[in-house]
Amino acid sequence: MNNMNSPTISVVICTSDRGERVVNAVESVLANDHPAFELIVIDQSRDTATGCVLQRFARDRRFRYLSVRFKGWARGHNLGLRMARSPIVAITDDDCVVPPDW
């Protein structure tokens, strides 16, 4: 059973102006077979296109989304690390597809 009060792994994806192209990365993480994880997406886009396409995942309790106004992968990843509820954090890029057992 998935206990989202205490995920054992947090995954962070930092994205910027990807729009629909980020969906494959998000879908692949959410298809993971790990029993208790969260996915945090930090969106540094200049417009709302990426946020709009990611709305389809809003009902998934494992998915967390934050739109920010600053730029920089390091700043985005650092924010994701601060938001993580697990002591174990995995980071993947917004154009990567991870395997189900990642």
N, CA, C and O atoms as a printed pandas DataFrame, in Angstrom:
     atom_number atom_name residue_name chain_id  residue_number  x_coord  y_coord  z_coord
0              1         N          MET        A               1    0.843   -1.186    0.000
1              2        CA          MET        A               1    0.000    0.000    0.000
2              3         C          MET        A               1    0.880    1.237    0.000
3              4         O          MET        A               1    1.930    1.261    0.641
4              5         N          ASN        A               2    0.458    2.243   -0.705
5              6        CA          ASN        A               2    1.220    3.465   -0.852
6              7         C          ASN        A               2    0.903    4.430    0.277
7              8         O          ASN        A               2   -0.225    4.910    0.382
8              9         N          ASN        A               3    1.883    4.718    1.121
9             10        CA          ASN        A               3    1.702    5.644    2.235
10            11         C          ASN        A               3    2.342    6.973    1.868
11            12         O          ASN        A               3    3.546    7.149    2.051
12            13         N          MET        A               4    1.550    7.918    1.350
13            14        CA          MET        A               4    2.118    9.179    0.890
14            15         C          MET        A               4    2.401   10.142    2.027
15            16         O          MET        A               4    2.896   11.242    1.785
16            17         N          ASN        A               5    2.099    9.757    3.267
17            18        CA          ASN        A               5    2.517   10.586    4.379
18            19         C          ASN        A               5    4.012   10.497    4.577
19            20         O          ASN        A               5    4.621   11.421    5.117
20            21         N          SER        A               6    4.611    9.410    4.154
21            22        CA          SER        A               6    6.051    9.239    4.304
22            23         C          SER        A               6    6.624    8.457    3.127
23            24         O          SER        A               6    6.898    7.263    3.247
24            25         N          PRO        A               7    6.806    9.132    1.978
25            26        CA          PRO        A               7    7.407    8.440    0.844
26            27         C          PRO        A               7    8.836    8.041    1.175
27            28         O          PRO        A               7    9.535    8.753    1.895
28            29         N          THR        A               8    9.260    6.919    0.655
29            30        CA          THR        A               8   10.625    6.470    0.921
30            31         C          THR        A               8   11.613    7.019   -0.104
31            32         O          THR        A               8   12.823    6.980    0.115
32            33         N          ILE        A               9   11.098    7.529   -1.221
33            34        CA          ILE        A               9   11.944    8.147   -2.240
34            35         C          ILE        A               9   11.222    9.362   -2.796
35            36         O          ILE        A               9   10.020    9.317   -3.055
36            37         N          SER        A              10   11.960   10.444   -2.978
37            38        CA          SER        A              10   11.445   11.630   -3.657
38            39         C          SER        A              10   12.182   11.761   -4.984
39            40         O          SER        A              10   13.399   11.587   -5.044
40            41         N          VAL        A              11   11.447   12.065   -6.041
41            42        CA          VAL        A              11   12.034   12.278   -7.364
42            43         C          VAL        A              11   11.807   13.737   -7.730
43            44         O          VAL        A              11   10.706   14.262   -7.569
44            45         N          VAL        A              12   12.855   14.387   -8.224
45            46        CA          VAL        A              12   12.773   15.792   -8.609
46            47         C          VAL        A              12   13.063   15.920  -10.097
47            48         O          VAL        A              12   14.057   15.399  -10.603
48            49         N          ILE        A              13   12.170   16.628  -10.788
49            50        CA          ILE        A              13   12.389   17.014  -12.187
50            51         C          ILE        A              13   12.293   18.527  -12.254
51            52         O          ILE        A              13   11.292   19.109  -11.837
52            53         N          CYS        A              14   13.319   19.157  -12.773
53            54        CA          CYS        A              14   13.328   20.598  -12.997
54            55         C          CYS        A              14   13.108   20.808  -14.495
55            56         O          CYS        A              14   13.789   20.192  -15.314
56            57         N          THR        A              15   12.166   21.668  -14.851
57            58        CA          THR        A              15   11.834   21.862  -16.263
58            59         C          THR        A              15   11.694   23.335  -16.591
59            60         O          THR        A              15   11.463   24.162  -15.709
60            61         N          SER        A              16   11.838   23.654  -17.870
61            62        CA          SER        A              16   11.674   25.033  -18.319
62            63         C          SER        A              16   11.227   25.043  -19.777
63            64         O          SER        A              16   11.943   24.574  -20.661
64            65         N          ASP        A              17   10.060   25.572  -20.009
65            66        CA          ASP        A              17    9.535   25.775  -21.364
66            67         C          ASP        A              17    9.500   24.497  -22.208
67            68         O          ASP        A              17    9.789   24.535  -23.404
68            69         N          ARG        A              18    9.154   23.384  -21.597
69            70        CA          ARG        A              18    9.074   22.116  -22.320
70            71         C          ARG        A              18    7.693   21.835  -22.881
71            72         O          ARG        A              18    7.562   21.087  -23.850
72            73         N          GLY        A              19    6.670   22.414  -22.297
73            74        CA          GLY        A              19    5.323   22.130  -22.763
74            75         C          GLY        A              19    5.038   20.635  -22.728
75            76         O          GLY        A              19    5.332   19.960  -21.742
76            77         N          GLU        A              20    4.477   20.135  -23.791
77            78        CA          GLU        A              20    4.078   18.723  -23.897
78            79         C          GLU        A              20    5.268   17.759  -23.795
79            80         O          GLU        A              20    5.082   16.591  -23.452
80            81         N          ARG        A              21    6.472   18.225  -24.084
81            82        CA          ARG        A              21    7.647   17.336  -24.095
82            83         C          ARG        A              21    8.027   16.802  -22.716
83            84         O          ARG        A              21    8.747   15.806  -22.638
84            85         N          VAL        A              22    7.578   17.415  -21.638
85            86        CA          VAL        A              22    7.897   16.933  -20.298
86            87         C          VAL        A              22    7.007   15.760  -19.883
87            88         O          VAL        A              22    7.332   15.038  -18.940
88            89         N          VAL        A              23    5.895   15.568  -20.579
89            90        CA          VAL        A              23    4.917   14.552  -20.192
90            91         C          VAL        A              23    5.526   13.149  -20.161
91            92         O          VAL        A              23    5.238   12.384  -19.240
92            93         N          ASN        A              24    6.350   12.794  -21.130
93            94        CA          ASN        A              24    6.953   11.450  -21.140
94            95         C          ASN        A              24    7.780   11.185  -19.892
95            96         O          ASN        A              24    7.736   10.087  -19.337
96            97         N          ALA        A              25    8.531   12.181  -19.451
97            98        CA          ALA        A              25    9.343   12.014  -18.245
98            99         C          ALA        A              25    8.447   11.808  -17.024
99           100         O          ALA        A              25    8.697   10.914  -16.216
100          101         N          VAL        A              26    7.424   12.618  -16.888
101          102        CA          VAL        A              26    6.509   12.512  -15.747
102          103         C          VAL        A              26    5.776   11.179  -15.770
103          104         O          VAL        A              26    5.689   10.500  -14.747
104          105         N          GLU        A              27    5.252   10.801  -16.925
105          106        CA          GLU        A              27    4.541    9.520  -17.032
106          107         C          GLU        A              27    5.438    8.351  -16.671
107          108         O          GLU        A              27    5.001    7.416  -16.000
108          109         N          SER        A              28    6.690    8.395  -17.109
109          110        CA          SER        A              28    7.588    7.273  -16.824
110          111         C          SER        A              28    7.889    7.161  -15.333
111          112         O          SER        A              28    7.988    6.050  -14.813
112          113         N          VAL        A              29    8.037    8.278  -14.640
113          114        CA          VAL        A              29    8.270    8.223  -13.196
114          115         C          VAL        A              29    7.019    7.716  -12.482
115          116         O          VAL        A              29    7.114    6.870  -11.592
116          117         N          LEU        A              30    5.860    8.220  -12.860
117          118        CA          LEU        A              30    4.622    7.806  -12.198
118          119         C          LEU        A              30    4.263    6.348  -12.498
119          120         O          LEU        A              30    3.487    5.743  -11.758
120          121         N          ALA        A              31    4.810    5.780  -13.563
121          122        CA          ALA        A              31    4.574    4.374  -13.884
122          123         C          ALA        A              31    5.493    3.452  -13.085
123          124         O          ALA        A              31    5.428    2.231  -13.221
124          125         N          ASN        A              32    6.343    4.038  -12.258
125          126        CA          ASN        A              32    7.299    3.267  -11.474
126          127         C          ASN        A              32    6.597    2.302  -10.541
127          128         O          ASN        A              32    5.518    2.598  -10.027
128          129         N          ASP        A              33    7.205    1.154  -10.323
129          130        CA          ASP        A              33    6.581    0.129   -9.481
130          131         C          ASP        A              33    6.980    0.224   -8.003
131          132         O          ASP        A              33    6.622   -0.646   -7.209
132          133         N          HIS        A              34    7.705    1.260   -7.637
133          134        CA          HIS        A              34    8.064    1.447   -6.227
134          135         C          HIS        A              34    6.794    1.758   -5.425
135          136         O          HIS        A              34    5.948    2.516   -5.901
136          137         N          PRO        A              35    6.641    1.196   -4.232
137          138        CA          PRO        A              35    5.379    1.350   -3.493
138          139         C          PRO        A              35    5.144    2.709   -2.830
139          140         O          PRO        A              35    3.996    3.033   -2.527
140          141         N          ALA        A              36    6.176    3.513   -2.595
141          142        CA          ALA        A              36    5.962    4.770   -1.851
142          143         C          ALA        A              36    6.963    5.829   -2.295
143          144         O          ALA        A              36    8.058    5.939   -1.743
144          145         N          PHE        A              37    6.573    6.602   -3.297
145          146        CA          PHE        A              37    7.442    7.688   -3.757
146          147         C          PHE        A              37    6.599    8.910   -4.067
147          148         O          PHE        A              37    5.376    8.838   -4.187
148          149         N          GLU        A              38    7.288   10.030   -4.195
149          150        CA          GLU        A              38    6.647   11.259   -4.639
150          151         C          GLU        A              38    7.451   11.813   -5.804
151          152         O          GLU        A              38    8.657   11.585   -5.905
152          153         N          LEU        A              39    6.779   12.536   -6.674
153          154        CA          LEU        A              39    7.421   13.210   -7.798
154          155         C          LEU        A              39    7.189   14.705   -7.642
155          156         O          LEU        A              39    6.049   15.161   -7.552
156          157         N          ILE        A              40    8.270   15.456   -7.609
157          158        CA          ILE        A              40    8.206   16.913   -7.489
158          159         C          ILE        A              40    8.699   17.513   -8.794
159          160         O          ILE        A              40    9.833   17.264   -9.204
160          161         N          VAL        A              41    7.859   18.301   -9.447
161          162        CA          VAL        A              41    8.254   18.982  -10.679
162          163         C          VAL        A              41    8.362   20.468  -10.378
163          164         O          VAL        A              41    7.399   21.101   -9.944
164          165         N          ILE        A              42    9.548   21.013  -10.615
165          166        CA          ILE        A              42    9.804   22.438  -10.458
166          167         C          ILE        A              42    9.801   23.039  -11.861
167          168         O          ILE        A              42   10.664   22.721  -12.680
168          169         N          ASP        A              43    8.836   23.901  -12.134
169          170        CA          ASP        A              43    8.644   24.462  -13.471
170          171         C          ASP        A              43    9.139   25.900  -13.504
171          172         O          ASP        A              43    8.598   26.768  -12.819
172          173         N          GLN        A              44   10.174   26.149  -14.306
173          174        CA          GLN        A              44   10.752   27.480  -14.459
174          175         C          GLN        A              44   10.361   28.119  -15.789
175          176         O          GLN        A              44   11.072   28.992  -16.288
176          177         N          SER        A              45    9.268   27.703  -16.352
177          178        CA          SER        A              45    8.842   28.182  -17.675
178          179         C          SER        A              45    8.439   29.653  -17.658
179          180         O          SER        A              45    8.000   30.191  -16.641
180          181         N          ARG        A              46    8.603   30.279  -18.812
181          182        CA          ARG        A              46    8.212   31.682  -18.969
182          183         C          ARG        A              46    6.707   31.842  -19.177
183          184         O          ARG        A              46    6.161   32.927  -18.977
184          185         N          ASP        A              47    6.032   30.750  -19.583
185          186        CA          ASP        A              47    4.588   30.818  -19.804
186          187         C          ASP        A              47    3.908   29.659  -19.079
187          188         O          ASP        A              47    4.556   28.942  -18.316
188          189         N          THR        A              48    2.629   29.472  -19.308
189          190        CA          THR        A              48    1.871   28.455  -18.577
190          191         C          THR        A              48    1.692   27.150  -19.340
191          192         O          THR        A              48    0.982   26.262  -18.868
192          193         N          ALA        A              49    2.317   27.008  -20.512
193          194        CA          ALA        A              49    2.106   25.813  -21.348
194          195         C          ALA        A              49    2.484   24.526  -20.619
195          196         O          ALA        A              49    1.732   23.552  -20.662
196          197         N          THR        A              50    3.628   24.509  -19.956
197          198        CA          THR        A              50    4.060   23.302  -19.247
198          199         C          THR        A              50    3.109   22.989  -18.095
199          200         O          THR        A              50    2.704   21.840  -17.920
200          201         N          GLY        A              51    2.758   23.986  -17.324
201          202        CA          GLY        A              51    1.825   23.782  -16.220
202          203         C          GLY        A              51    0.475   23.272  -16.692
203          204         O          GLY        A              51   -0.142   22.436  -16.031
204          205         N          CYS        A              52    0.017   23.763  -17.820
205          206        CA          CYS        A              52   -1.275   23.318  -18.355
206          207         C          CYS        A              52   -1.250   21.849  -18.736
207          208         O          CYS        A              52   -2.198   21.123  -18.434
208          209         N          VAL        A              53   -0.190   21.391  -19.391
209          210        CA          VAL        A              53   -0.150   19.977  -19.787
210          211         C          VAL        A              53    0.041   19.065  -18.578
211          212         O          VAL        A              53   -0.357   17.901  -18.614
212          213         N          LEU        A              54    0.647   19.581  -17.510
213          214        CA          LEU        A              54    0.862   18.752  -16.324
214          215         C          LEU        A              54   -0.367   18.678  -15.426
215          216         O          LEU        A              54   -0.386   17.896  -14.476
216          217         N          GLN        A              55   -1.381   19.469  -15.708
217          218        CA          GLN        A              55   -2.624   19.425  -14.927
218          219         C          GLN        A              55   -3.241   18.033  -14.929
219          220         O          GLN        A              55   -3.937   17.660  -13.985
220          221         N          ARG        A              56   -2.989   17.264  -15.982
221          222        CA          ARG        A              56   -3.580   15.917  -16.057
222          223         C          ARG        A              56   -3.097   15.001  -14.939
223          224         O          ARG        A              56   -3.718   13.972  -14.676
224          225         N          PHE        A              57   -1.991   15.361  -14.275
225          226        CA          PHE        A              57   -1.446   14.532  -13.200
226          227         C          PHE        A              57   -1.837   15.039  -11.808
227          228         O          PHE        A              57   -1.467   14.432  -10.804
228          229         N          ALA        A              58   -2.571   16.130  -11.744
229          230        CA          ALA        A              58   -2.865   16.788  -10.464
230          231         C          ALA        A              58   -3.605   15.886   -9.483
231          232         O          ALA        A              58   -3.461   16.062   -8.273
232          233         N          ARG        A              59   -4.373   14.948   -9.952
233          234        CA          ARG        A              59   -5.122   14.065   -9.043
234          235         C          ARG        A              59   -4.268   12.928   -8.470
235          236         O          ARG        A              59   -4.682   12.249   -7.530
236          237         N          ASP        A              60   -3.098   12.731   -9.029
237          238        CA          ASP        A              60   -2.209   11.682   -8.527
238          239         C          ASP        A              60   -1.544   12.196   -7.253
239          240         O          ASP        A              60   -0.802   13.177   -7.299
240          241         N          ARG        A              61   -1.796   11.556   -6.130
241          242        CA          ARG        A              61   -1.279   12.024   -4.830
242          243         C          ARG        A              61    0.244   12.020   -4.765
243          244         O          ARG        A              61    0.825   12.693   -3.914
244          245         N          ARG        A              62    0.891   11.279   -5.642
245          246        CA          ARG        A              62    2.360   11.231   -5.651
246          247         C          ARG        A              62    2.969   12.430   -6.360
247          248         O          ARG        A              62    4.166   12.684   -6.228
248          249         N          PHE        A              63    2.165   13.166   -7.107
249          250        CA          PHE        A              63    2.632   14.259   -7.958
250          251         C          PHE        A              63    2.524   15.593   -7.235
251          252         O          PHE        A              63    1.473   15.945   -6.700
252          253         N          ARG        A              64    3.635   16.332   -7.229
253          254        CA          ARG        A              64    3.647   17.687   -6.666
254          255         C          ARG        A              64    4.257   18.615   -7.713
255          256         O          ARG        A              64    5.278   18.295   -8.321
256          257         N          TYR        A              65    3.623   19.761   -7.914
257          258        CA          TYR        A              65    4.033   20.695   -8.960
258          259         C          TYR        A              65    4.185   22.087   -8.366
259          260         O          TYR        A              65    3.362   22.536   -7.568
260          261         N          LEU        A              66    5.262   22.762   -8.775
261          262        CA          LEU        A              66    5.471   24.130   -8.324
262          263         C          LEU        A              66    6.019   24.951   -9.490
263          264         O          LEU        A              66    7.055   24.618  -10.066
264          265         N          SER        A              67    5.318   26.018   -9.824
265          266        CA          SER        A              67    5.785   26.964  -10.827
266          267         C          SER        A              67    6.544   28.070  -10.107
267          268         O          SER        A              67    6.051   28.635   -9.130
268          269         N          VAL        A              68    7.744   28.377  -10.592
269          270        CA          VAL        A              68    8.580   29.405   -9.969
270          271         C          VAL        A              68    8.979   30.440  -11.014
271          272         O          VAL        A              68    8.924   30.176  -12.215
272          273         N          ARG        A              69    9.372   31.594  -10.557
273          274        CA          ARG        A              69    9.747   32.688  -11.460
274          275         C          ARG        A              69   11.257   32.797  -11.662
275          276         O          ARG        A              69   11.701   33.559  -12.521
276          277         N          PHE        A              70   12.039   32.072  -10.909
277          278        CA          PHE        A              70   13.488   32.165  -11.065
278          279         C          PHE        A              70   13.985   31.142  -12.080
279          280         O          PHE        A              70   13.270   30.196  -12.410
280          281         N          LYS        A              71   15.199   31.328  -12.574
281          282        CA          LYS        A              71   15.823   30.426  -13.537
282          283         C          LYS        A              71   17.063   29.802  -12.906
283          284         O          LYS        A              71   17.652   30.351  -11.974
284          285         N          GLY        A              72   17.436   28.663  -13.427
285          286        CA          GLY        A              72   18.661   27.989  -13.009
286          287         C          GLY        A              72   18.391   26.587  -12.508
287          288         O          GLY        A              72   17.616   26.384  -11.573
288          289         N          TRP        A              73   19.050   25.609  -13.150
289          290        CA          TRP        A              73   18.846   24.209  -12.760
290          291         C          TRP        A              73   19.242   23.980  -11.313
291          292         O          TRP        A              73   18.534   23.285  -10.583
292          293         N          ALA        A              74   20.364   24.552  -10.885
293          294        CA          ALA        A              74   20.811   24.341   -9.499
294          295         C          ALA        A              74   19.779   24.891   -8.514
295          296         O          ALA        A              74   19.461   24.232   -7.524
296          297         N          ARG        A              75   19.264   26.067   -8.768
297          298        CA          ARG        A              75   18.253   26.651   -7.888
298          299         C          ARG        A              75   16.985   25.803   -7.874
299          300         O          ARG        A              75   16.386   25.594   -6.819
300          301         N          GLY        A              76   16.576   25.318   -9.039
301          302        CA          GLY        A              76   15.401   24.466   -9.123
302          303         C          GLY        A              76   15.586   23.157   -8.388
303          304         O          GLY        A              76   14.700   22.716   -7.655
304          305         N          HIS        A              77   16.743   22.531   -8.584
305          306        CA          HIS        A              77   17.013   21.270   -7.883
306          307         C          HIS        A              77   17.119   21.489   -6.379
307          308         O          HIS        A              77   16.643   20.664   -5.599
308          309         N          ASN        A              78   17.729   22.575   -5.971
309          310        CA          ASN        A              78   17.820   22.860   -4.532
310          311         C          ASN        A              78   16.441   23.056   -3.915
311          312         O          ASN        A              78   16.196   22.600   -2.798
312          313         N          LEU        A              79   15.542   23.725   -4.621
313          314        CA          LEU        A              79   14.177   23.873   -4.127
314          315         C          LEU        A              79   13.499   22.508   -4.037
315          316         O          LEU        A              79   12.818   22.218   -3.053
316          317         N          GLY        A              80   13.678   21.673   -5.051
317          318        CA          GLY        A              80   13.123   20.324   -5.017
318          319         C          GLY        A              80   13.654   19.517   -3.847
319          320         O          GLY        A              80   12.906   18.767   -3.218
320          321         N          LEU        A              81   14.929   19.662   -3.552
321          322        CA          LEU        A              81   15.519   18.964   -2.398
322          323         C          LEU        A              81   14.893   19.440   -1.091
323          324         O          LEU        A              81   14.638   18.638   -0.193
324          325         N          ARG        A              82   14.648   20.743   -0.987
325          326        CA          ARG        A              82   14.010   21.273    0.222
326          327         C          ARG        A              82   12.559   20.808    0.350
327          328         O          ARG        A              82   12.065   20.626    1.462
328          329         N          MET        A              83   11.887   20.617   -0.761
329          330        CA          MET        A              83   10.490   20.176   -0.738
330          331         C          MET        A              83   10.350   18.670   -0.485
331          332         O          MET        A              83    9.289   18.200   -0.074
332          333         N          ALA        A              84   11.412   17.930   -0.730
333          334        CA          ALA        A              84   11.349   16.470   -0.625
334          335         C          ALA        A              84   10.984   16.028    0.782
335          336         O          ALA        A              84   11.511   16.542    1.769
336          337         N          ARG        A              85   10.082   15.074    0.855
337          338        CA          ARG        A              85    9.664   14.529    2.153
338          339         C          ARG        A              85   10.431   13.260    2.501
339          340         O          ARG        A              85   10.220   12.680    3.566
340          341         N          SER        A              86   11.307   12.830    1.625
341          342        CA          SER        A              86   12.104   11.628    1.864
342          343         C          SER        A              86   13.576   12.003    1.997
343          344         O          SER        A              86   14.022   12.968    1.378
344          345         N          PRO        A              87   14.333   11.257    2.792
345          346        CA          PRO        A              87   15.770   11.516    2.871
346          347         C          PRO        A              87   16.512   11.025    1.627
347          348         O          PRO        A              87   17.670   11.386    1.419
348          349         N          ILE        A              88   15.864   10.212    0.806
349          350        CA          ILE        A              88   16.462    9.723   -0.433
350          351         C          ILE        A              88   15.820   10.465   -1.590
351          352         O          ILE        A              88   14.600   10.444   -1.748
352          353         N          VAL        A              89   16.653   11.128   -2.410
353          354        CA          VAL        A              89   16.142   11.920   -3.525
354          355         C          VAL        A              89   16.842   11.487   -4.804
355          356         O          VAL        A              89   18.068   11.387   -4.859
356          357         N          ALA        A              90   16.037   11.232   -5.828
357          358        CA          ALA        A              90   16.549   10.944   -7.164
358          359         C          ALA        A              90   16.199   12.129   -8.055
359          360         O          ALA        A              90   15.118   12.707   -7.939
360          361         N          ILE        A              91   17.111   12.481   -8.933
361          362        CA          ILE        A              91   16.886   13.590   -9.855
362          363         C          ILE        A              91   17.025   13.061  -11.271
363          364         O          ILE        A              91   17.982   12.356  -11.591
364          365         N          THR        A              92   16.067   13.405  -12.115
365          366        CA          THR        A              92   16.159   13.061  -13.522
366          367         C          THR        A              92   15.826   14.288  -14.350
367          368         O          THR        A              92   15.211   15.232  -13.854
368          369         N          ASP        A              93   16.228   14.274  -15.603
369          370        CA          ASP        A              93   15.987   15.407  -16.485
370          371         C          ASP        A              93   14.590   15.344  -17.087
371          372         O          ASP        A              93   13.953   14.291  -17.108
372          373         N          ASP        A              94   14.134   16.471  -17.568
373          374        CA          ASP        A              94   12.780   16.560  -18.104
374          375         C          ASP        A              94   12.623   15.942  -19.490
375          376         O          ASP        A              94   11.514   15.894  -20.022
376          377         N          ASP        A              95   13.705   15.476  -20.071
377          378        CA          ASP        A              95   13.622   14.803  -21.370
378          379         C          ASP        A              95   14.009   13.327  -21.270
379          380         O          ASP        A              95   14.255   12.678  -22.287
380          381         N          CYS        A              96   14.061   12.801  -20.056
381          382        CA          CYS        A              96   14.417   11.387  -19.844
382          383         C          CYS        A              96   13.172   10.547  -19.586
383          384         O          CYS        A              96   12.185   11.020  -19.022
384          385         N          VAL        A              97   13.244    9.309  -20.006
385          386        CA          VAL        A              97   12.202    8.321  -19.696
386          387         C          VAL        A              97   12.893    7.268  -18.845
387          388         O          VAL        A              97   13.877    6.661  -19.270
388          389         N          VAL        A              98   12.378    7.057  -17.650
389          390        CA          VAL        A              98   12.986    6.092  -16.734
390          391         C          VAL        A              98   12.238    4.753  -16.815
391          392         O          VAL        A              98   11.046    4.727  -17.121
392          393         N          PRO        A              99   12.934    3.650  -16.544
393          394        CA          PRO        A              99   12.264    2.346  -16.562
394          395         C          PRO        A              99   11.373    2.157  -15.337
395          396         O          PRO        A              99   11.565    2.843  -14.333
396          397         N          PRO        A             100   10.405    1.244  -15.397
397          398        CA          PRO        A             100    9.465    1.040  -14.283
398          399         C          PRO        A             100   10.136    0.626  -12.972
399          400         O          PRO        A             100    9.564    0.827  -11.901
400          401         N          ASP        A             101   11.326    0.058  -13.038
401          402        CA          ASP        A             101   12.013   -0.379  -11.815
402          403         C          ASP        A             101   13.144    0.562  -11.429
403          404         O          ASP        A             101   14.035    0.186  -10.668
404          405         N          TRP        A             102   13.111    1.780  -11.948
405          406        CA          TRP        A             102   14.169    2.756  -11.688
406          407         C          TRP        A             102   14.235    3.118  -10.232
407          408         O          TRP        A             102   15.071    3.930   -9.835
